[in-house]
Amino acid sequence: MLDHEERFLFREEILNLATALGDAGALDNVEDLLAEVTTSPHFDSDVFTLERSLQVMLGNRAGSTLVGLLTVTREVFEEVGEIGVPPEVNERIVSWRARFGLAIDNALNFLNNPDGIQGHNFGTQVSHGDAGTTLQGRLTLVRYNNEPQFFIADADILLAIAADMMERLGEHLDPEMVDPELLQRLREGVDLIERRSKARG
């Protein structure tokens, strides 16, 4: 539940949103936008486009408030009805939360949740071109909804990415974050790269 100060701020934002939604055609326009964007196959990665579109349509404050309102906890959401929002606006907001709230919340969680990638697969291939042969890697990332995404890049690019990840993550790791078996695989991988590089040189 909200304390006195939070309730006051919440009330101010909701009333501002209600005013924006009171403009002619605003309720229908917002509903059409929500229906169109949340059913897009790319919505998970483009969820922030929805907030920007709502900000253009309703104003920055009201657009952000609406996205937040559709994804807040039920306890907080139920306080909207006690603020004095016009019945027709409150009815639409309740309907939007039921229809679109879960999709928006899932998309935001995917973007902010490191577990959004559920698995991966990696393979190698050789590309033949005018300049000769090039070793490439094919990385498949499996998203939380089981939709795969594929990336193909030359070996030097992928190794640079791996080095960046190890350096940046290494700055913030705690001892319990890394499994000893994984650490051993990383060592063996670096050793293998060094051996192959020396053999080529």
TIBABA-368928 format. One record per residue: residue in three letters; x, y, z of N, C-alpha, C in turn. Coordinates in steps of 0.001 Angstrom, whole numbers, padded with zeros to 6 digits, always signed. Layout:
BEGIN
AlaXYZXYZXYZ...
END
This chain:
BEGIN
Met+000837-001194+000000+000000+000000+000000+000878+001252+000000Leu+000316+002351-000435+001060+003595-000521+000950+004370+000783Asp+002054+005030+001180+001972+005900+002335+001379+007237+001898His+001271+008176+002838+000581+009438+002559+001263+010209+001421Glu+002592+010318+001475+003308+011077+000456+003225+010387-000898Glu+003399+009067-000914+003316+008323-002169+001921+008433-002772Arg+000909+008398-001916-000460+008502-002414-000708+009877-003033Phe-000132+010922-002422-000298+012266-002970+000339+012358-004358Leu+001569+011848-004492+002246+011885-005791+001512+011019-006804Phe+001047+009865-006361+000311+008958-007226-000958+009642-007734Arg-001641+010320-006828-002873+011020-007201-002592+012086-008257Glu-001504+012834-008074-001167+013892-009028-000916+013313-010419Glu-000192+012210-010483+000126+011611-011780-001124+011026-012442Ile-001973+010399-011644-003182+009787-012203-004136+010846-012712Leu-004290+011932-011979-005181+012998-012427-004647+013660-013696Asn-003325+013790-013786-002732+014327-015012-003012+013387-016189Leu-002899+012079-015951-003204+011104-016991-004671+011172-017393Ala-005547+011281-016407-006985+011347-016695-007317+012569-017545Thr-006648+013680-017268-006867+014893-018068-006442+014663-019510Ala-005290+014039-019705-004801+013766-021058-005737+012821-021805Leu-006283+011842-021083-007178+010878-021717-008569+011455-021953Gly-008832+012625-021372-010133+013251-021544-010280+013991-022859Asp-009170+014187-023579-009259+014857-024874-010065+014020-025860Ala-010686+014679-026803-011539+013999-027782-010771+012915-028534Gly-011302+011707-028499-010709+010594-029238-009513+009947-028580Ala-009034+010490-027451-007808+009965-026839-007964+008523-026377Leu-009080+008201-025767-009274+006836-025269-009229+005814-026405Asp-009917+006106-027493-009920+005176-028626-008540+005093-029278Asn-007865+006226-029388-006543+006233-030013-005544+005421-029202Val-005586+005574-027884-004672+004823-027021-004978+003334-027104Glu-006252+002992-027090-006614+001572-027158-006166+000961-028477Asp-006335+001685-029563-005877+001175-030861-004367+000970-030866Leu-003633+001916-030278-002173+001795-030223-001757+000590-029388Leu-002361+000428-028220-002028-000697-027354-002298-002025-028056Ala-003430-002117-028731-003783-003360-029422-002808-003661-030553Glu-002422-002630-031288-001528-002831-032428-000122-003213-031987Val+000423-002468-031024+001823-002661-030648+002026-003951-029868Thr+001132-004273-028947+001339-005459-028103+001150-006762-028858Thr+000550-006722-030020+000403-007945-030829+001490-008078-031884Ser+002415-007135-031925+003520-007217-032878+004458-008356-032489Pro+004962-009119-033453+005898-010203-033120+007210-009709-032539His+007505-008422-032694+008751-007869-032167+008520-007042-030903Phe+007345-007188-030287+007006-006322-029161+007970-006468-027992Asp+008449-007688-027737+009344-007898-026594+010560-006991-026647Ser+011115-006812-027833+012314-005989-027954+011990-004523-028227Asp+010748-004239-028585+010366-002866-028944+009410-002243-027945Val+009365-002777-026714+008380-002294-025750+008560-000805-025439Phe+009810-000308-025459+010019+001103-025161+009467+002006-026264Thr+009291+001438-027458+008642+002200-028523+007217+002543-028135Leu+006554+001638-027423+005194+001895-026960+005163+003084-026022Glu+006087+003117-025063+006090+004238-024114+006360+005553-024831Arg+007287+005558-025785+007566+006797-026518+006348+007240-027321Ser+005635+006277-027911+004445+006619-028684+003358+007198-027789Leu+003208+006636-026600+002215+007151-025658+002604+008539-025166Gln+003905+008770-025003+004356+010096-024580+004059+011140-025643Val+004228+010769-026915+003898+011687-027998+002396+011957-028027Met+001620+010921-027779+000173+011026-027868-000433+011774-026686Leu+000096+011513-025477-000528+012038-024262+000315+013068-023525Gly+001598+013170-023881+002523+013992-023114+003468+013094-022347Asn+004656+013585-022038+005679+012745-021404+005225+012138-020085Arg+004686+012973-019194+004264+012476-017878+003155+011446-018008Ala+002129+011793-018757+000966+010909-018867+001323+009597-019563Gly+002164+009659-020596+002550+008441-021292+003293+007477-020391Ser+004249+007992-019633+005005+007137-018707+004111+006621-017582Thr+003210+007474-017102+002301+007063-016031+001422+005910-016475Leu+000924+005975-017713+000035+004916-018186+000758+003578-018263Val+001983+003570-018786+002736+002316-018837+002954+001774-017433Gly+003330+002643-016508+003518+002200-015132+002243+001701-014501Leu+001153+002373-014793-000132+002017-014191-000611+000647-014656Leu-000317+000302-015894-000763-000986-016420+000062-002157-015897Thr+001177-001859-015212+002054-002936-014745+002300-002916-013238Val+001665-001977-012500+001863-001937-011053+001151-003112-010392Thr+001431-003307-009112+000770-004384-008381-000723-004110-008282Arg-001485-005172-008079-002937-005022-007993-003336-004102-006845Glu-002603-004193-005716-002954-003364-004556-002855-001882-004884Val-001796-001492-005582-001626-000099-005968-002658+000287-007020Phe-002869-000598-007985-003808-000288-009060-005212-000046-008525Glu-005605-000792-007506-006956-000654-006972-007203+000711-006355Glu-006129+001429-006020-006304+002762-005452-006721+003799-006492Val-006578+003454-007765-006963+004393-008823-008438+004745-008717Gly-009255+003725-008424-010682+003951-008347-011108+004871-007225Glu-010207+005131-006272-010535+005977-005129-010068+007415-005311Ile-009479+007704-006468-008870+009023-006675-009829+010012-007315Gly-010904+009529-007905-011842+010443-008538-011655+010570-010028Val-011101+009543-010654-010946+009530-012099-012337+009394-012727Pro-012636+010116-013805-013941+009980-014471-014236+008516-014776Pro-015485+008084-014570-015836+006662-014732-015446+006078-016086Glu-015646+006833-017168-015336+006284-018483-013832+006076-018660Val-013020+006943-018047-011568+006782-018113-011136+005604-017253Asn-011680+005516-016044-011325+004419-015147-011713+003075-015753Glu-012857+003015-016411-013309+001767-017036-012348+001321-018126Arg-011881+002269-018926-010927+001922-019987-009605+001447-019396Ile-009118+002145-018379-007835+001767-017777-007909+000367-017189Val-009000+000050-016526-009187-001298-015976-009179-002321-017112Ser-009858-001995-018197-009894-002899-019350-008511-003061-019969Trp-007768-001966-020097-006426-002052-020690-005494-002891-019844Arg-005598-002744-018539-004727-003531-017665-005008-005018-017855Ala-006300-005370-017961-006664-006776-018136-006203-007311-019489Arg-006299-006485-020536-005980-006942-021887-004496-006873-022221Phe-003846-005800-021766-002479-005534-022235-001418-005536-021139Gly-001839-005467-019880-000880-005306-018786+000149-006412-018713Leu-000294-007665-018844+000631-008791-018719+001651-008792-019847Ala+001200-008498-021071+002123-008471-022209+003194-007398-022016Ile+002791-006219-021539+003745-005130-021318+004713-005500-020201Asp+004177-006062-019122+005012-006435-017978+006022-007503-018376Asn+005585-008496-019145+006499-009555-019589+007614-008994-020472Ala+007245-008065-021360+008242-007474-022253+009271-006668-021472Leu+008805-005899-020494+009728-005113-019666+010618-006024-018839Asn+010055-007094-018308+010857-008043-017541+011908-008702-018412Phe+011545-008982-019664+012512-009597-020566+013711-008683-020780Leu+013453-007384-020963+014540-006449-021223+015393-006228-019985Asn+014783-006302-018810+015504-005989-017575+015976-007228-016820Asn+015654-008399-017341+015941-009636-016627+017077-010381-017313Pro+018203-010590-016629+019316-011302-017258+018974-012738-017638Asp+017877-013283-017086+017460-014628-017445+016604-014635-018705Gly+016506-013482-019379+015718-013416-020607+016256-014350-021674Ile+017558-014639-021639+018153-015620-022551+018186-016950-021814Gln+017437-017915-022333+017296-019190-021637+018338-020221-022050Gly+018976-020001-023177+019966-020970-023624+020695-020463-024856His+021686-021208-025278+022441-020796-026459+023054-022016-027139Asn+023446-021802-028369+024172-022818-029116+025230-022097-029937Phe+026364-022747-030129+027437-022089-030866+028110-023089-031791Gly+028354-022661-033013+029053-023504-033978+030002-022661-034805Thr+030840-023326-035577+031796-022616-036429+031563-022998-037886Gln+032006-022130-038768+031913-022379-040199+033031-021616-040894Val+033320-022001-042101+034347-021332-042892+033680-020664-044077Ser+033941-019374-044221+033392-018604-045330+034459-018465-046416His+034071-018724-047646+034994-018629-048775+034670-017379-049579Gly+035665-016509-049759+035476-015279-050512+036675-014971-051363Asp+036632-013809-051993+037726-013398-052870+039038-013256-052116Ala+038944-012879-050837+040149-012673-050037+040667-013967-049417Gly+039972-015074-049688+040390-016340-049116+039328-016881-048172Thr+039749-017728-047250+038812-018328-046302+038832-017562-044977Thr+037675-017508-044338+037536-016794-043064+036788-017674-042074Leu+037354-017837-040903+036679-018592-039844+035597-017714-039224Gln+034416-018262-039124+033291-017533-038541+032640-018361-037440Gly+031924-017671-036585+031135-018337-035558+029666-018046-035770Arg+028839-019025-035456+027386-018867-035549+026811-019031-034148Leu+026311-017928-033586+025775-017923-032229+024253-017876-032275Thr+023623-018810-031588+022167-018830-031475+021799-018579-030014Leu+021023-017528-029778+020518-017223-028448+019037-017568-028403Val+018643-018329-027410+017239-018736-027281+016585-017870-026221Arg+015605-017084-026640+014927-016161-025734+013954-016909-024840Tyr+013431-016204-023836+012558-016839-022853+011296-017432-023482Asn+010872-016903-024638+009678-017425-025307+010037-018477-026355Asn+011271-019016-026256+011780-020060-027149+012000-019589-028579Glu+011999-018281-028792+012286-017748-030129+013792-017593-030279Pro+014414-018266-031265+015871-018165-031429+016267-016921-032214Gln+017424-016396-031904+018028-015319-032671+019426-015754-033079Phe+019763-015537-034353+021026-016025-034898+021962-014856-035205Phe+023236-015077-034925+024260-014078-035216+025461-014785-035825Ile+025951-014265-036944+027146-014805-037588+028181-013688-037664Ala+029406-013980-037230+030461-012972-037255+031808-013660-037423Asp+032794-012908-037902+034150-013442-038033+034722-013752-036656Ala+035686-014641-036626+036248-015117-035361+036816-013974-034520Asp+037515-013013-035171+038144-011956-034385+037102-011072-033692Ile+035946-010889-034315+034890-010090-033696+034322-010815-032487Leu+034056-012110-032632+033492-012871-031516+034480-012986-030356Leu+035763-013146-030666+036760-013205-029593+036871-011866-028878Ala+036725-010761-029616+036745-009442-028985+035547-009267-028060Ile+034391-009780-028493+033201-009728-027638+033426-010535-026362Ala+034007-011734-026528+034279-012582-025369+035232-011891-024393Ala+036271-011235-024935+037223-010526-024079+036543-009373-023339Asp+035691-008627-024040+034965-007530-023396+034079-008047-022267Met+033385-009143-022521+032492-009696-021503+033274-010151-020280Met+034403-010828-020506+035196-011304-019376+035758-010143-018558Glu+036223-009092-019249+036777-007942-018535+035713-007206-017732Arg+034586-006934-018366+033540-006141-017698+032875-006908-016567Leu+032593-008201-016822+031989-009008-015763+032984-009245-014632Gly+034256-009441-014999+035268-009727-013987+035417-008624-012953Glu+035150-007391-013345+035274-006273-012413+034268-006337-011272His+033177-007075-011469+032091-007049-010486+031764-008414-009889Leu+032549-009432-010234+032233-010782-009761+032566-010973-008292Asp+031709-011742-007624+031995-012242-006287+032387-013716-006410Pro+033108-014247-005423+033600-015633-005535+032509-016660-005823Glu+031336-016480-005249+030291-017488-005402+029566-017402-006745Met+029893-016405-007543+029187-016223-008814+029705-017120-009931Val+030896-017663-009789+031509-018443-010872+031712-019876-010423Asp+031151-020792-011196+031319-022206-010926+032756-022626-011261Pro+033418-023400-010407+034810-023815-010679+034973-024520-012016Glu+033981-025312-012412+034062-026015-013691+034049-025031-014855Leu+033226-023991-014741+033182-022977-015790+034494-022214-015844Leu+035049-021903-014680+036326-021194-014631+037422-022011-015302Gln+037383-023331-015102+038364-024195-015742+038188-024189-017255Arg+036942-024172-017733+036691-024113-019178+037234-022811-019768Leu+037079-021712-019041+037600-020436-019523+039128-020481-019636Arg+039776-021042-018639+041248-021171-018691+041673-022021-019879Glu+040985-023161-020060+041337-024052-021160+041099-023378-022508Gly+040050-022558-022588+039777-021847-023826+040870-020852-024166Val+041330-020099-023166+042413-019140-023391+043699-019873-023772Asp+043980-020983-023085+045179-021769-023411+045126-022285-024853Leu+043969-022746-025270+043818-023264-026622+044048-022162-027662Ile+043496-020992-027418+043686-019869-028339+045164-019493-028422Glu+045855-019507-027286+047269-019164-027279+048077-020202-028063Arg+047762-021482-027880+048502-022522-028588+048289-022425-030102Arg+047041-022219-030500+046741-022126-031911+047371-020876-032544Ser+047392-019782-031784+047980-018550-032291+049489-018702-032489Lys+050159-019376-031533+051597-019588-031643+051915-020523-032797Ala+051098-021549-032969+051329-022500-034062+051188-021815-035404Arg+050230-020902-035518+050019-020181-036777+051157-019210-037023Gly+051646-018592-035926+052731-017641-036086+054043-018320-036416
END
